[in-house]
């Protein structure tokens, strides 16, 4: 029997969409939701966006008076700042384990998620990944690792195939920031380009703290590419775009996940025009639940969704639904329900492949037109 038949439908899960019943009685049990992401440093805006998505899910669950095995639950968020640093990531992972969290939602960066998830695996605590995308995360056979977001093989791989078969690029170049995220995206993009019969004329590397990319871009300019794929987050992604145009490069700019937000356009200015970005999942405004989520998110936090809040929301509800189905918040009890879970979330349908990666993952290409990101196409990974 599929778990979707035994748990509440999406209209209940997405608590922002219906009038919620206030939680008036005292809770019978406490469930600790662990969370880790960069809350300080260059990636802090992404971490805050993600955390707000998790908090919104917990607030909705509390407002609905969610029960597990007939007991009303007090969901408590236990939040840690991993500073986007692998060493700090493992330290906060151990703190969450020591705190006795029932589940972990996180991390944001692939470079922190990969080592931190080893600690969660040893402790037997499920880690539901809402943002990190390196295929290694789900490729190690961990029984406690689940992803509610497309991995790079699904997202950047789709971008690579599209560049060859639809864009018809003849001379493709790549630049990445050497992080687990950026390099992972670039590697998967390159694999897909080669599989589709495309031609990669050059590849360059930078760092996630660099501000000058002219050496790398000048090298690529000499190879006369008609498309450049960039594996990096902002501000590096936007800086590369801007300096491409300063050097007179007319190649099509294609960014991987994490590029499409207002910061890219602000940082790149007029040079952002016609930039493309492949992002995880479907457009938030493509469904009524997505539009309502965006509206309620802004009302609650006073800011627009940046990128990953909907994934944080869906990851949190994934854990809650599995606990409800198992009638228990104990990892050993609800882990099996995670493996079989199936429901429609804000970001799309949530179900997992045997390795914990997202089943039927989708990716969307956006392009900057008149200073705004507009949707071009949504495709499902093969």
C-alpha angles and dihedrals in degrees: 000000000000114000091233088077093057102044136064116281122247093266087068097038093053094065094178091067100061136042104273126219110239116243103242104159124073115262121259096207140019123228117191116213110200118211132183131177139124107293094166131039132036095325095046093108090059091046092051091048091051094046091051089055091053092046091050091055092049092048090051091048092050092047090053092051092236113202131204115200088347094306123119110238133222104205111205122193113220104193129192133183111227092180089220086279121130095216093048088045092061091046094054090043089059090047090055091049091049089049089060099238116182094218139358125229107197171312118229104205122058089222091062098034095057097058095032092054090060088064093048091048092053090048092048094237118141114239115203108198115212101173119009111096113181108129090229088074093071097023100078100073095248112166092207100051121100130166125205090183131068114264123230093262087058099040107031089033089059089048092053094050091047092050091058103034103035108018088040093214111180101188114037127186130187135205126180139174097237093241120131086255101044097039091044091055093046093048093051092045090052092049091053093047091053093045089053091051096255128152121241109197100180147354128202135182136217135162135258091249100046123116101181118066101160095109092056094040093048089054091051092044089062089060091056099227121189093201132030122195116205122202104194143093126244135310089033093046092053092043091055091051093050095047092047089062092043088058091050094249111158097185117131109263114222120182129193127226120321095035100094105086137103092265092067092057093044093050098042095040116185089350089071091074113120093008112145129211133186111215134186119262132354126316111280092228094051095088135041092241090052093050092048091048091053092049094048092044091057092046091051101043104021094236137084122256107273103196119294108037093099090053090050089051093050093045091054093048089048089061094044093049092049091050091050092050091050094043086228141083092209111115094226089055102045101033092089090053090055089057092056101035120133126175142129112258135180092272097043138281114343116215132125138234116228090267092054096255119133113276116228092006117190134206131199129208117215130187131200110244122172091346095308135098110244128187116251106172142339118214134181119230116248 
